[in-house]
Amino acid sequence: MRTITKLARWAGHALIFLLILILLLPTLVPPFLDRIYYRGPASGHFDGARFVNPDEGMNEWGGDPIRTTGDARGRGRTGYLVRAIMGDDRPPWPTYVPVTPAVPEPRVAGDRMVVTWVGHSTVLVQTQGLNILTDPIWSDHATPFPPLGPRRVAAPGVRFEDLPPIDLVLVSHNHYDHLDLPTLRLLWERDSPLIVTSLGNDAVIAQAGAEAAARDWGGRVAVKPGVDVIVTRNHHWGSRWFVDRNRALWSSFVVRTPGGNIFFAGDTGPGDMRWPAEAARHGPIRLALIPIGAFRFEPGQMWSGTHIGPHHAARVFEQLGAAHALAIHWRTFRLSWEEIDTPARMLREVLEARDIPADRFRAVPQGTSWEVP
């Protein structure tokens, strides 16, 4: 009986693997999937066809090369997908995390600033009468092939029907857990917000019937008098398929407001670790949204080329000179090997070791709202 069960399990795995191969067959003919999202002059981070990290080949100490694709063992996205389906030795995650959704205020006027963590990199920031949303995703799966791929284990911390009218949306890059077309379509149809992103991602966002203002690093978009968005550098990569790698740019953002600036790190590895200081040059950061999760791809790992962990997150916070920060990019989608609450536990330890008060850099459950001092 045990042999029969084992054979049945392997047969099921083989069928799933065959399905994946069928879905990926078009990648054997690149023209069918390779997309040209952006055309423009070459620059220090664009070779005329694909974007690059200008700090590629160096790290914060000026040495060893940094990989910005795959994980610490050099395994790419296809291999990760296969391992996730076939089974691996990752620590288990719960299938469901209880969430008490928040019901945000319709508007927050003046210099008051209220922040609500929706989940993953989706954050609602309310200030100056504006409702600002970062990398919005309300979908259950972050993948081109639902129900395969990462599945949400924690419901959004704000139900979409309780979401106030959105004025500004920031989209950091085109990975599925950050650029979610179904959510962007709903937001556009309901609110027609100003969507700001980096070069090339506007072509992807257009697939949702929405319009976006796309800028290069250093580019600015006016929101209203006294408020603008600056697209700033970070260290990552982009792809929607398997052969359109780095056809669109990745970025962080500074939102300048009269009551203090907001920094959204997007999705980033440490790179040369000079990009936080570059963002800080645009003025004092009152609130920083900094990722802390999806950094461990082998036991004991503290960061990868594309994601920072709690140690780098604390250093980003310090280099920004931020007054307060919210931890993002954890506890929502299972993307790597750490346990679900490892990032928050490690962040508490790192903050204590660096004498940073825990109430200045918060890791809170989805649905938590707090007023930023």
N, C-alpha and C positions, 0 to 999 in steps of 0.2 A: 504493500500500500504506500509506504514511504517513497519507493522508487517511482510509482505512478504519479504521486503528488509532485515530486521533483520534476518529472518529465513534463507534466502539465504546466508547471510554473515556467519552465524554460521555453515551452511552446508559446505561452502567452507573451513572454519577453521577446521572442523572435518575431512574433506578429507585430508587436509595437515597433520594434526596430525596423522591420520591413516597411511599415507605414511611414516612419520618419524618412527612410531612404527615398520612398516614392515622392514625398513632399519636397525633398531636397534635390530631386533630379534636375529641375531647371537650373540649378547652380552649375551644372556641367556645361551650360551654354550661357556664359556671363551676360551677353546682351539682353537676355530675357529678364535679368534681375538687377544688373548694374544700373544704378540711377545717377544721373547728373543733376544734383540738387543745386549746384552753384557754379556760375562761370564768372571769372573776374581776373584781375591782374595778380601775378605771383607776389608773394610777400615773404617775410621771415617765418611765417607759419602756414603758407599755402604755396605749393609747388606748381600751381596752374591746373592741377587735377584733384589733389587730395590735401587735406589739412594735416599738419604735424604739430607736435609739441616742440616749441623752440628750445626747451630745456632737455629734450631727449638726449640720452647718452651721458647725462650728469645727474647727480643727486644733490641733496642739500649740503653735502661736504665737498662737492666738486669732483666726485669720483665715479664709481661703478655705474654701468649702464642701468637704465630703468626700462622695464618692459611695460607697455601700456595696453597690451592685449593679453587675453588668456589669464591664467592664475599663476601662482608662485611656482608651479611645476611645469609651466609652459603649455598647459593644456587649454585649448580654445573652447569657444562656446558650443560647438557641435559635440565635443567630447563631454563637456559638462552636462549637456542635455541628455546624452545617452546614459551617463552614470546616474543621473538623478532618477531616470526611469527604471534602469536595470537594478538599481540598488547600490549603496555605497556605505562607507563607515562613518558618515557624518553623525554627530550627536543628534538624538531625536528632538523634534519640535512638537509642541502641541498642535492638534489639528484646528483648534479654535481658542481664541483668547477673548474673554469677555471685555466688552467696551461699553461705557456709558456715554452716548453721544452728547455733545454740547449743543446748545441752541444759542448761537452768537447774537449779539446786539445787531440791529439793522445797520447802524453807522456809529462810528466813534469820532467825535469832533475834536478839532484843535490838536494840541500836542499830546493828548492822551494816546497811549498805544496799547492795544490788547492783541495778544497772540494766542492762537489755538492750533495745537498739533492735530491734524487730520489723520496722518499716518504716512509712513515712508518719508518721502521728501515733500509731501503736500502739507503746506502750512498756510493758514489764514492770518494775515496781519492787517489790523484795522487801525488807522490813524489818519488825521487830516481830512476826515470825511471820506476816505478811500478804503475800499475793500480789495486787498491784494492777495493773490493766490499764487503759490509756487508749485511747479511741476505737478499739476492736478491729475490724480488718478483715482477714480471711483470703481474701476473695473475689478473683477474678481481674480483675473489672471493677467500677468505681465509677460505676454508671449504672443508671437504671430500665429500660434497653433493651439488655441484653447481646446480642450482643458489641459494640454501638455504644458510643461514649464512652471515657473513659480506661481503659486496660488496664495492669495491673501489669507492670512490666518487671523487677522484682527480687522473687524469691520471699520469703515471710515469713522473717525471721531466726530464728524458732522454729517448727518444725513443730507443727501443732495437737496432734498426738498426744504431743509432748514437752512441751507446756505444763503446768506444775504446776497443781494445783487453785486456781482463782481465787476470792478472797474479796470483792474490791471492783472494780467497773468504773465508770469515769468516762466519760460521753458528753457531749461539749461542745455539739453542736448536731445538726441533722437532715440535713445534706448527706450524700450517698451515700458519700463517701469517709471519713466519720467515724461515721455511724450505719449500720452494715451489718447488716441484719436476719438474713441467713443465719448470720453469725458469732454474733450475740447469741442466736439460737435454739440453736445448738450449746452455747454456754457455759451457758445457762440449763438445758438438759436434762441437762448433765453435772455442773454445780457449783452451780446456783442461787445465784449470787453476789448480794451487795448491789449494785444498780445505782443510781448517783446521777447525776442530770441536772438541767437547768433546765426551767422551766415549759413544759408542752405536749409535750415530747419523750417523756414517759411514754406518751402516747396512741399515738405511732408505735411505740415499743418494744413495746407490748402486742400489736402485729401479729405479733410473733415468739413470742407466748405467754408473754412474760416480764413481770415486774413491776419498776417502777422508782420510786425516791423522787425526786420532782421538787420543786425549790425555786426561789424567786426569788433574785435577787442578794442576798447577805447571809444567806441561809438556811443552816442547819446540819443535818447528819445525823451521828448518833453511829454509830461503827463498832464500837468496843469501849472499855473504860475506858482513857482517855488518848489515844485516837485518834478524831478526827472530821474531817468534810469540810465546808468552807465553799465555797459557790457564789459566785464573784466576777465582777465586771464585766470585759468586754473589748469589742471593737468589730467587729461582724460582721453577719450576717443569716442567715435560714433559709428553706428551701423544699424540699419533696420533689417538687412538681409545678410548674406554671407559673402557677397562680393562687392558691396557698396561701402566698404570700410573707409571711414574718414572723408566721405564726400560732403559732410556737413560739419560745422564747427561746434565745439563745446565751450561752455563759459560759466562764470559766476556773474553776480550782479551786485551793484550798489544802487540802492534807491535813496536819493537825497531828498530829505524833507526838512522843513523849518524846525521840527522838534527832535532832530537827530537822524542819522543815516541807518538804513537797514542793509545788512550784507547777507546774501544768499550764496552759499558756496557751490551749489549744484552738486554734481557728482565728481569727485576728484581724488587723485593720489597725491602724495606729498610733492613729487617733482623736485624742483630746486628750493621749494619752500620760500620763495621770494614773492609769490603772488599775494599772500595776505598783506604784506607791507604796501604793495602796489595799490590794493583796494583801500587801505587806510589813508592813503594820500588824498583821497577825495573828501576827507572830513571825518570827524569823530563818529565811530560806529556805536549806536545805542543798542541795537539788537543784531546778533549774528546767528544765522541758521547754519549749523555745522554738522556734517555727517560723522557718525561714530561706528557704523556697522558694516557687515559684509567685507571684512578685512582678513579673515582667517581661512586659508585654503590648505593648511597643513598644521599639525599640532604645534602650538607655541608661537605661531606667526603673529606679528603685531601690525602688519600693514602689507599692502600689495602695491603694484605699480599703478593701479587704477583706483584704489580706495584707501582712505586713511582710517586708522583705528583710534581708540581713545587717547593714546599717547600723542599722536600728531594733532588730534583735534584740540587738545589742551594748548599745544604750542601755537596752533592757528589762532586760537582765542587770544593768547597773549600777544602775538605779533600784530593782530588787528587792533589791539588796544581797546577791545570791545567792552562796553559796560556790562552787557548781559548776553547770554547765548542760550539757544534751544538746540538740544541734540536731535538730529534727524537721521533717516536712512537706517533704521533698525526696527526690530520687533513687528514687522508687517509682512514682508516677503522673505522666505528662506533662500538666501542667495549664496551662502558659503558655509563654512564648517563650524562657526562658533554656535554655542547654545543661544537660545532666544534672548536671555537677559544678560549674557556675558558682556556686551558693550556697556550697558549701564553700570554693572558692577565694577568693571575695570575703570570706567570714567570716574566713579566716586573715589577709587583708590588713587588715581592719578591726580585728581584735583586736591585731595588731602595732602599728597606728597609735595605738590607745588604751591601749597598754601593759597589755593583759590577757593573762596567760599562756595559751597554747593548751591546756594541760592542765586549765584551769578551765572552758573552754567548748568542748566536744568535738563535732566532726562526724565520725562514724565510720561504717563500712559496716554494713549490716544484719547482724544476728547477732552483733554485738559486745557483750560483757558486761564491765562494770568495776565495781569496788567503790568506792563514793563515800567519800572520806575524811571 
